[in-house]
Amino acid sequence: MYFLWYLLIGLVAGWLANLLVKGHGSGLVINLIVGIIGGILGGWILSLLGLVAVGTFGSLIASFVGAVVLLWIAALLTSPAKKHVSK
């Protein structure tokens, strides 16, 4: 049962992070993957700061922070394709 709860938390965190970074969601599967990886990354980042995510709200915050950092890193690594306009 906890597995499903963490999937739901990851899905919400990924969706919120996509709304903040991109301005729109990226679909169910991508939001879920971003939220789950963000949960791992966020937990690691908070542990470096000496903080621990406790409870559902803490897990959501840690996942959200990690997902935003993950999307920010992905945006830095993938530069937008420059469009050349031929006249």
N, C-alpha and C positions, 0 to 999 in steps of 0.2 A: 504494500500500500504506500509506503514511503517513496518508493521508486516513482510511482505515478505523480505523487505530490511534487517531487523534485523536477520531474519533466514539466509540470504545469508552471512551476516557478521559473524554470529556464525559458519556457515559451513566453511568459509575460515579460521577463527581463530582456530577452532578445527583441521582442516587439517594441518595447519602450525605448531601448537603445537605438533601434533602427529609426524610430520616429524622431529621436533627438538628433542623430547624426545625419541621416539621409532625408528626413522629412516625410518618409512613408515606410511602411512595412515591406518586407521582402518575401513574404510567403511563409506558410506554416513551417515547412521543413528547415528553411534557412534561419528563421527566427529561433527555432528550437535548438539548432546546432550552435548558433551564436550565443544563445543564453546558457547552454550547458558548458561550452568552452569558457564563456565569460564567468561562470560560477567558479570554475577551477582557477582561472586567472585572477578573479577578484578576491578569492580566498587567500591566494598567495600574496597579492599586493597588500591586503589588510594585515596579514601576518607579518609582513616586513615592517609595517607601521606599528606593530604591537597590539593590533586590534583583533577581535574574534567576532565573527558573525554568529549571533545567537537567535534561535527561533526562526519562524517563517519570515518575518519582516527583515531580520538581519540577513537571511539567505537571499532574499529578493534584492536588498541593497547591494550585497557583495556581488551577486550575479550581474546586476545592472552596471555597477562600476567596471567590472571586468569586461562586460560586453561592449561598453562604450570605448574602453581602451583598445579592445580587439578591433573594433570597427575603425577607430582612429589610426591604428597601425596599418590596417589593410588599406585605408585610403592613402596613406603615405607611400606605401609600396606600389600601389597601382595608380599611376598618373593617368589622367584622362587623355584619350587620344586626341591629338590636335587635328582639327579638320582644316584641310586646305581648300580654299575656294578658288576655283579656276575661273578666270574671266575671259 
